[in-house]
Amino acid sequence: MLSKKILSSLCIIVISLFFNLYAQDSCHYYAAQGLKEYKKSHFKAAILAFKKGTKNCDSKVVAKCYNDIANAYSYLNLPDSAAYYYFKALSVWENIKDSSNIAKCFKNIGTVYQEIGDTAKSMYYCNKAERIASAINDTDVMADCFNNKGILYDQAGLFMKSFEYYQKAIKLYLTLNKTDRLIATYNNLARIT
């Protein structure tokens, strides 16, 4: 028969495992709740849920929550807060060496700087995203970078360069069958021609 000391130790281990599993499940629950609120454009509620989703969870869920918090702040027109959370997500993605999401983060950071009006930083992060995306053949991120660079060159009055990058984006969006992004890029292109 088991001694009381061993039985007590086993109970503590089982209870701690249960609470650890519960914490994992609750972080996934909050991440899912955040997405539901986000899809309903309830960005403040989404942010609160995503923040709870970063507690006691695996790195990928934490990074996704940080990224989604940043997206929500971006929709709320709070670019400084968006940049802060994109950088938090970037740190996690870099720690787990997820090149695809690192490229996406750099692209998103570039977009935030574009919205702020800091063209140099926007181009810097867009170029970083494009280099990584090109190295791993992530054509989705490459197309977004091309479109963003087209916007930046357009804003700088470099219309031929802008036209060149919009054309690159259109070519990739056509192969990716990204109709919504293709329409947006055609609209961007129409403004300069």
N, C-alpha and C positions, 0 to 999 in steps of 0.2 A: 504494500500500500504506500502511496505517496505521502511524504511528510507534509505538515502544514506549511513549512517554509517553501518547499518546492511548489506546492499547489498555489500558494500565494504569489510566488514569482511568475508562474504560468498565467495566472489571472491578470497580473499587471501587464504582461507581454500581450495577451489577447486584447485587453482593453486599449492599450496604446496602438496596436495595429488597427483596431476598429476606428479609433479617432483619426489616425493617419489616413485611412481609406475615406472616412467621412469628409475630412478636409479636402482631399483630392476631388471627391465628388462635388463638394460645395463650390470649389473654384470653377469646375466645369459648368456647374449650374449657373453661377454668376456670369461666366463668359457667354453662355447661351442666352441668358436674360438680357445682357448688354446688347447682343445682336438683335434680339426682338425689339428692344426699345429703339435701337439705331435705325432699323428698317422702318419704324413708324415715325422717324424724324424727331423722336424724343431724346435729343442729344444729351441733355443734362442728366436724365435718368440713366441713359446708356453709360455715361462716364462713371456714375456712381457704381453701377453693376460691374463694369469692367475693372474698376479699381479693386473691388472685392474679389474679382477673378484672379488678381495677381498674388493673392495670399496663399501660401503653402501649396503651390502648384508647380508642375513641371515647366521647364524653361520655354518650351514652344508655346504653351498656353499663355504664359506670362508675356512673352514677346508679342504674341497676337493681340493680347489685351492692351498692351502699351500702344501698339500701332493703331488699334481701333479707338483708343482714347484720343490719340493725336488726330485721327480722321474726324472725330466728333468735334474737337476743338477747332479744327479747320472750318467745318461747316458753321460753327458759331462765330466765325470770323475772329478767332483768338490765335493768331499765328505764332506768337511767342510760346504759348502753352502747347500748341501743336508741335512746334519744333522741339520743345523740351521732351515730349513723350516719344517723338520719332527717334531722338537720340537715345532715350532709354531702351527702346525696342532694338535699335541698332547695336547697342552694347551687348544685349542678350544674343542677338543673331550672330555677332562676331564671336562671342564665347563658345557658341555651339557650331561655329563654322558653316553656317547656312548661306552659301553664296547667293542663291536666288533671292532670299529675303533681305540680304545685305544690299543687293542692287536695288530692290524695291524701296528700301528705306532711304538710300541715297537719292533716288528719284523723287520721293515724297519730300525730303528735306529741300531739294532743289526747287520743288514747286512752292514750298512755303516761302523761301527766299524770293522767289519770283513774285509772289503775292505782296510781300513786304516792299518790293521794289529794289532789292539788292541784287542787281544783275550779275555782278562778279561772283558772288557766293552761289547764286542759282546755277550759273554755268559751271562752276567748279564741281558742285555735287552732281549735276546732270552728267558731266564728263566722267566722273567716278562711276556712276551707275552704268553708263554706256559701256565703259571698259570691262566692267565685271560681267554685264549682260552679254557682251560680245564673246568674252572668254568662255562662258558656259552655254552660249547659243540660246539665250532667253530672248526670243524675238519679240515677245510681248512688251518687256521692259525697254528693249531697244527702240521699238516703235514709239512708245510714250516719250522716251528721251528725244528722239528726232522731232516729234511734235513740239515738245517743250522748247527745244533749241530753236525751232522755227519761230515760235512766239517771241523768244528773247531777241533773236536777230531782227524780227519785225519791229519790236519796240525800240531797238537801237537804230532803226532806219536802214539796215542792211538787207534790202528787199531781195536781192538775188540769192544771198546766203539763206535767207528765210525760205524762199521758194524751193531751194535745193533740199532743205531739211523737211519741209512739208511733203515733198515728193517722195523722199525716203520713207517717211511715216506712212504715207498712203500705200506705197508698194507693200509694206509689211502688213498693214491693217487689212489689205485685200487678201493676202495669203492666209491671215489668221481669221478671216471672216468676222471682224470686229466692226459691225455696222455702226454702232453708236459712236465709236471713236473715229471711224472713217468720216462720218457726217461732220463731226466737230472739226476735224482737220480740213475738210473741204471748205467749211465756213471760214476757218482761219486763212486758208489760201485765197479765198474770194476777196478778203479784205485787202490783200496786197496787189492783186492783179487788176 
